[in-house]
Amino acid sequence: MLTKKGILFLVFGLAIFLVYLYFFVGIDELVETLQRTHPVYYSLAFMSLLVGTAVYSLVWQRILRLLKVKIAFHKTFLFVWIASFVDLVIPAESFSGELSKVFLMSKNSGEDMGKVAASVVSHRILTTATVLIGTIIASTILFSEYQTSQLVVYLMLLVATSTIISLFLMCYFSLKPQVTLKIITRIIRFLSYISRGHWEFTHLKTEVEKAIKTFHQGIRILTEKPKSLLAPFFYSIIAFFFDLSIFYLVLYSLGFPASLSVVLIVYTIIDAIQAVPLGLPGEIGIADVAMTTFYSLLGIPLSISASATILTRGITVWVKILGGYAAFQWMGITSLRDNGK
C-alpha cells in the first residue's frame, strides 16, 4: 500500500524533521535526553494507545449495535487499526480511513453500505464533538494562564473554528437527505458530461440513491433516541483521555511532568494538523516540527520537546502503521482461510 511516491514523501518528511533537529536542537543533546527515558512510563504510554484504541472501537461497536449491525468486537477492533494504517500511509487523512471502515464493515457484516456509513459518520461526529470540547477547554486555559505568542493564540482559534465548522457540516448533511442527494446527483451529472457518454452512470446513480436512503434511515434511528448515544459519547471521552495520557506519560518518562493544560493544547493543535491532507503520510515532518515548536513555546526545554515528539510520534504514528499493517495482513490470512473451507 506504500507506493514509491508514498515512500518518497515519507523520506522527505523525515528529512525535514532531521534538518530541524540538527540546526535547532542539536543531535548530541537530543541523544543524551532520549537516553534518560524511563522505560516503565514509556511502556505505559504504549499501553494507553492499545487501551484507547480498544475504547475507541467500543464507541463504534455500540453505535453499530444501535443500528442492529451484528459484528464481533475483535473485527471492529481490527478495522479501526486498518483504518488508522490507511489514514497514515495515504495522504488524505479523515477520508481514506473512514472509507476503508465502511467497506470492511459492510463486506464482513453483510449490511448495506449506507447503514454502515451512518455508523461511521455518527462515530466521527461523537469524536469531533469530544475534540471540540477539549479544544475549547485548551483555548480557555491558553488565554487565561499563558503569555504566549500570537501564533499559538491564532492557531488555537483556527483549530476551534475549523472543528466547529466540520462538526456543523457533518450534522447538516447527515440530517438533510435532500441536500445530500442533490449534491451527489450533480456530481454524477458532471461525470457523465465530461465522459461524453462513454461511461454509464445510471446503475451508479441507483446504487448511490439506495445507499443515501439507508444512510439517512440509520441516522434517523440514532437521532430519534438521543439518550442511546450517551454511552458511546461517554466512551468517546474516555478514549480521548487515553490519547492525552500518551502525551503526558511520554513527557513524564523524560522526567518532565508537564501540566495537563500543556498536553491538551499541544494535542488539539497536532490533531488539527493531522486532519489536513498536506500530502505527506502521517504528516511526517510537518507535525513533528509543529509539536516540538509548540512544546517549546509553552515553556518546555527544546531538547525535551524534541525528544517527547520523537517518542510520542513513535507510538501514535509508527506503532499505528505497524499495528495496522499487521491487522491488514491478519484479515487477509483469515479471509483466505475462510474461503478455503
Secondary structure per residue as TSV (DSSP state, phi and psi in degrees):
chain	resnum	aa	ss	phi	psi
A	1	M	-	360.0	-26.3
A	2	L	-	-81.8	100.3
A	3	T	-	-72.7	171.6
A	4	K	H	-60.5	-38.6
A	5	K	H	-64.8	-40.9
A	6	G	H	-63.9	-41.4
A	7	I	H	-65.1	-38.6
A	8	L	H	-62.4	-44.2
A	9	F	H	-64.5	-38.0
A	10	L	H	-62.4	-47.2
A	11	V	H	-62.6	-40.1
A	12	F	H	-61.7	-43.8
A	13	G	H	-63.0	-43.1
A	14	L	H	-63.6	-38.3
A	15	A	H	-62.8	-39.6
A	16	I	H	-58.4	-46.2
A	17	F	H	-69.3	-38.9
A	18	L	H	-64.2	-40.9
A	19	V	H	-62.8	-42.3
A	20	Y	H	-60.8	-45.9
A	21	L	I	-62.7	-40.4
A	22	Y	I	-65.9	-43.8
A	23	F	I	-89.1	-28.1
A	24	F	I	-109.7	-20.0
A	25	V	I	-113.1	-50.9
A	26	G	-	102.3	120.7
A	27	I	H	-65.8	-41.7
A	28	D	H	-61.7	-46.6
A	29	E	H	-65.1	-36.1
A	30	L	H	-65.6	-46.7
A	31	V	H	-61.3	-41.9
A	32	E	H	-61.7	-40.6
A	33	T	H	-68.6	-42.7
A	34	L	H	-63.1	-32.3
A	35	Q	T	-67.6	-18.4
A	36	R	T	-87.8	2.4
A	37	T	-	-60.6	127.9
A	38	H	-	-81.4	117.5
A	39	P	H	-63.9	-31.6
A	40	V	H	-67.2	-48.6
A	41	Y	H	-67.6	-35.0
A	42	Y	H	-68.5	-35.5
A	43	S	H	-64.7	-35.6
A	44	L	H	-65.3	-35.1
A	45	A	H	-63.8	-40.6
A	46	F	H	-62.7	-41.9
A	47	M	H	-64.8	-34.1
A	48	S	H	-61.6	-36.6
A	49	L	H	-63.1	-46.0
A	50	L	H	-64.3	-47.2
A	51	V	H	-67.6	-42.3
A	52	G	H	-61.2	-39.8
A	53	T	H	-65.7	-38.2
A	54	A	H	-64.4	-42.8
A	55	V	H	-67.3	-41.0
A	56	Y	H	-59.3	-40.9
A	57	S	H	-65.8	-34.9
A	58	L	H	-64.1	-35.2
A	59	V	H	-58.6	-49.5
A	60	W	H	-63.6	-40.2
A	61	Q	H	-61.3	-41.1
A	62	R	H	-66.4	-38.1
A	63	I	H	-66.4	-42.1
A	64	L	H	-60.1	-39.5
A	65	R	H	-64.5	-38.3
A	66	L	H	-63.0	-31.4
A	67	L	T	-91.3	6.0
A	68	K	T	61.7	35.5
A	69	V	-	-94.3	115.8
A	70	K	-	-94.2	120.5
A	71	I	-	-155.9	142.8
A	72	A	-	-68.5	145.4
A	73	F	H	-62.2	-36.2
A	74	H	H	-64.2	-28.0
A	75	K	H	-73.7	-41.2
A	76	T	H	-58.4	-43.2
A	77	F	H	-60.7	-45.2
A	78	L	H	-63.8	-40.7
A	79	F	H	-64.8	-34.4
A	80	V	H	-66.0	-41.9
A	81	W	H	-63.1	-44.0
A	82	I	H	-63.6	-41.7
A	83	A	H	-62.0	-39.6
A	84	S	H	-62.5	-42.3
A	85	F	H	-60.8	-47.4
A	86	V	H	-62.8	-43.4
A	87	D	H	-57.6	-40.7
A	88	L	H	-79.9	-32.7
A	89	V	H	-93.9	-19.1
A	90	I	S	-106.9	117.2
A	91	P	S	-71.9	62.9
A	92	A	-	-149.5	49.7
A	93	E	T	-52.7	145.4
A	94	S	T	86.3	-22.0
A	95	F	T	-99.9	-56.0
A	96	S	H	-61.3	-42.9
A	97	G	H	-65.5	-42.3
A	98	E	H	-65.2	-40.0
A	99	L	H	-64.0	-39.0
A	100	S	H	-65.1	-36.0
A	101	K	H	-65.5	-41.6
A	102	V	H	-62.7	-46.3
A	103	F	H	-64.1	-49.2
A	104	L	H	-65.5	-43.4
A	105	M	H	-67.3	-42.1
A	106	S	H	-63.7	-43.2
A	107	K	H	-66.0	-40.2
A	108	N	H	-85.8	-23.9
A	109	S	H	-96.9	-17.9
A	110	G	-	77.7	8.0
A	111	E	-	-87.0	158.2
A	112	D	-	-61.5	141.4
A	113	M	H	-61.2	-31.7
A	114	G	H	-62.9	-43.8
A	115	K	H	-66.0	-42.1
A	116	V	H	-65.0	-40.2
A	117	A	H	-60.9	-35.8
A	118	A	H	-61.5	-39.2
A	119	S	H	-68.2	-40.1
A	120	V	H	-67.3	-44.3
A	121	V	H	-65.9	-42.0
A	122	S	H	-62.0	-41.0
A	123	H	H	-60.3	-43.8
A	124	R	H	-64.4	-39.4
A	125	I	H	-63.3	-44.3
A	126	L	H	-63.3	-42.9
A	127	T	H	-64.2	-43.5
A	128	T	H	-64.6	-39.4
A	129	A	H	-63.1	-39.1
A	130	T	H	-64.7	-45.4
A	131	V	H	-63.9	-36.9
A	132	L	H	-61.9	-43.5
A	133	I	H	-59.4	-44.8
A	134	G	H	-62.5	-39.5
A	135	T	H	-65.5	-41.8
A	136	I	H	-64.1	-43.1
A	137	I	H	-62.9	-44.3
A	138	A	H	-62.9	-41.3
A	139	S	H	-64.0	-41.8
A	140	T	H	-62.1	-43.8
A	141	I	H	-63.9	-42.7
A	142	L	H	-60.6	-45.8
A	143	F	H	-71.8	-28.1
A	144	S	H	-94.9	-27.9
A	145	E	H	-112.6	-20.8
A	146	Y	-	-118.2	139.4
A	147	Q	-	-102.9	84.2
A	148	T	-	-116.0	179.2
A	149	S	-	-67.7	156.5
A	150	Q	H	-63.0	-28.1
A	151	L	H	-58.3	-46.8
A	152	V	H	-65.1	-41.7
A	153	V	H	-61.0	-49.6
A	154	Y	H	-63.0	-38.3
A	155	L	H	-66.4	-40.2
A	156	M	H	-63.9	-40.0
A	157	L	H	-63.6	-39.5
A	158	L	H	-65.0	-42.4
A	159	V	H	-61.7	-46.9
A	160	A	H	-62.5	-43.7
A	161	T	H	-65.8	-46.4
A	162	S	H	-65.1	-34.5
A	163	T	H	-67.8	-41.1
A	164	I	H	-63.1	-44.7
A	165	I	H	-63.4	-44.0
A	166	S	H	-60.1	-44.2
A	167	L	H	-64.7	-42.4
A	168	F	H	-61.8	-45.9
A	169	L	H	-64.8	-40.8
A	170	M	H	-62.7	-44.1
A	171	C	H	-67.0	-41.2
A	172	Y	H	-62.7	-51.5
A	173	F	H	-69.8	-27.6
A	174	S	H	-70.4	-31.7
A	175	L	H	-97.6	-1.8
A	176	K	-	-123.0	81.6
A	177	P	H	-61.0	-34.8
A	178	Q	H	-63.8	-41.6
A	179	V	H	-65.7	-45.7
A	180	T	H	-59.5	-46.9
A	181	L	H	-63.0	-39.0
A	182	K	H	-64.1	-42.3
A	183	I	H	-65.0	-46.5
A	184	I	H	-62.1	-41.4
A	185	T	H	-61.1	-41.9
A	186	R	H	-66.3	-37.3
A	187	I	H	-63.8	-44.3
A	188	I	H	-64.7	-39.8
A	189	R	H	-62.3	-40.5
A	190	F	H	-64.8	-43.8
A	191	L	H	-63.0	-39.1
A	192	S	H	-65.1	-38.0
A	193	Y	H	-66.7	-47.2
A	194	I	H	-72.4	-20.9
A	195	S	T	-81.1	-10.7
A	196	R	T	56.4	36.2
A	197	G	T	83.0	1.2
A	198	H	S	-76.4	-24.8
A	199	W	S	-110.9	141.0
A	200	E	-	-102.0	121.8
A	201	F	-	-113.2	4.8
A	202	T	H	-61.8	-47.4
A	203	H	H	-64.6	-40.6
A	204	L	H	-61.0	-43.8
A	205	K	H	-60.9	-41.6
A	206	T	H	-62.8	-44.1
A	207	E	H	-66.5	-39.2
A	208	V	H	-66.4	-43.1
A	209	E	H	-61.3	-39.0
A	210	K	H	-65.2	-43.8
A	211	A	H	-63.9	-41.6
A	212	I	H	-63.9	-39.9
A	213	K	H	-62.0	-47.5
A	214	T	H	-69.9	-31.1
A	215	F	H	-60.6	-50.3
A	216	H	H	-71.6	-27.3
A	217	Q	H	-63.9	-42.1
A	218	G	H	-64.1	-43.4
A	219	I	H	-62.2	-40.6
A	220	R	H	-64.4	-38.3
A	221	I	H	-59.1	-41.9
A	222	L	H	-73.3	-39.8
A	223	T	H	-76.0	-23.0
A	224	E	H	-73.2	-21.3
A	225	K	-	-128.2	70.9
A	226	P	G	-60.8	-28.4
A	227	K	G	-63.9	-26.1
A	228	S	G	-67.6	-17.3
A	229	L	G	-89.4	-3.8
A	230	L	H	-63.5	-43.6
A	231	A	H	-63.7	-49.3
A	232	P	H	-58.5	-37.8
A	233	F	H	-66.1	-39.4
A	234	F	H	-62.1	-44.4
A	235	Y	H	-65.1	-33.2
A	236	S	H	-63.7	-38.9
A	237	I	H	-65.5	-40.9
A	238	I	H	-62.5	-44.7
A	239	A	H	-60.3	-38.6
A	240	F	H	-61.3	-43.1
A	241	F	H	-68.1	-32.9
A	242	F	H	-66.4	-38.5
A	243	D	H	-61.3	-44.4
A	244	L	H	-61.7	-38.7
A	245	S	H	-63.7	-27.3
A	246	I	H	-60.0	-48.7
A	247	F	H	-61.9	-44.6
A	248	Y	H	-65.8	-46.5
A	249	L	H	-67.2	-33.5
A	250	V	H	-63.8	-46.0
A	251	L	H	-62.5	-39.8
A	252	Y	H	-65.1	-36.5
A	253	S	H	-66.1	-21.6
A	254	L	T	-92.6	6.7
A	255	G	T	78.6	22.7
A	256	F	-	-131.0	86.1
A	257	P	-	-75.2	87.7
A	258	A	-	-70.3	160.1
A	259	S	-	-71.7	155.9
A	260	L	H	-62.2	-30.2
A	261	S	H	-64.1	-41.0
A	262	V	H	-62.9	-46.3
A	263	V	H	-60.5	-42.9
A	264	L	H	-64.3	-42.2
A	265	I	H	-63.7	-49.5
A	266	V	H	-65.8	-40.9
A	267	Y	H	-58.9	-48.1
A	268	T	H	-66.2	-36.6
A	269	I	H	-67.1	-46.6
A	270	I	H	-67.0	-37.5
A	271	D	H	-60.4	-40.0
A	272	A	H	-68.4	-41.0
A	273	I	H	-63.0	-41.6
A	274	Q	H	-68.9	-20.7
A	275	A	T	-79.9	-9.2
A	276	V	S	-95.5	122.6
A	277	P	-	-72.7	88.0
A	278	L	-	-86.6	-3.8
A	279	G	S	96.4	0.9
A	280	L	S	-112.8	130.8
A	281	P	G	-56.4	122.8
A	282	G	G	66.7	11.0
A	283	E	G	52.0	35.8
A	284	I	T	-58.2	133.4
A	285	G	T	97.5	-59.7
A	286	I	H	-65.6	-53.1
A	287	A	H	-65.8	-34.7
A	288	D	H	-66.2	-45.6
A	289	V	H	-63.9	-42.1
A	290	A	H	-63.0	-44.5
A	291	M	H	-62.7	-46.2
A	292	T	H	-60.4	-44.1
A	293	T	H	-64.2	-45.1
A	294	F	H	-71.5	-35.1
A	295	Y	H	-58.3	-45.1
A	296	S	H	-64.4	-41.7
A	297	L	H	-64.3	-24.2
A	298	L	T	-94.7	14.6
A	299	G	T	98.8	7.2
A	300	I	-	-92.8	132.3
A	301	P	-	-51.4	144.0
A	302	L	H	-61.2	-39.3
A	303	S	H	-65.4	-38.5
A	304	I	H	-71.3	-38.0
A	305	S	H	-59.0	-47.3
A	306	A	H	-67.0	-41.5
A	307	S	H	-64.3	-42.9
A	308	A	H	-62.3	-37.9
A	309	T	H	-63.6	-47.7
A	310	I	H	-59.8	-46.8
A	311	L	H	-70.2	-39.1
A	312	T	H	-67.4	-47.0
A	313	R	H	-68.0	-25.7
A	314	G	I	-60.0	-36.2
A	315	I	I	-84.8	-49.5
A	316	T	I	-78.6	-16.0
A	317	V	I	-115.3	-61.6
A	318	W	I	-71.1	-38.5
A	319	V	I	-65.7	-38.6
A	320	K	H	-65.0	-38.5
A	321	I	H	-64.7	-47.8
A	322	L	H	-65.9	-44.2
A	323	G	H	-65.6	-40.2
A	324	G	H	-67.0	-39.5
A	325	Y	H	-64.5	-41.3
A	326	A	H	-62.5	-41.7
A	327	A	H	-64.2	-39.3
A	328	F	H	-61.6	-45.4
A	329	Q	H	-66.0	-40.1
A	330	W	H	-62.7	-41.2
A	331	M	H	-62.7	-37.8
A	332	G	H	-65.7	-40.9
A	333	I	H	-66.0	-46.2
A	334	T	H	-67.3	-32.2
A	335	S	H	-66.4	-43.0
A	336	L	H	-64.6	-38.4
A	337	R	H	-66.5	-41.3
A	338	D	H	-66.6	-37.9
A	339	N	H	-70.6	-22.9
A	340	G	T	-81.7	-10.3
A	341	K	-	-78.8	360.0
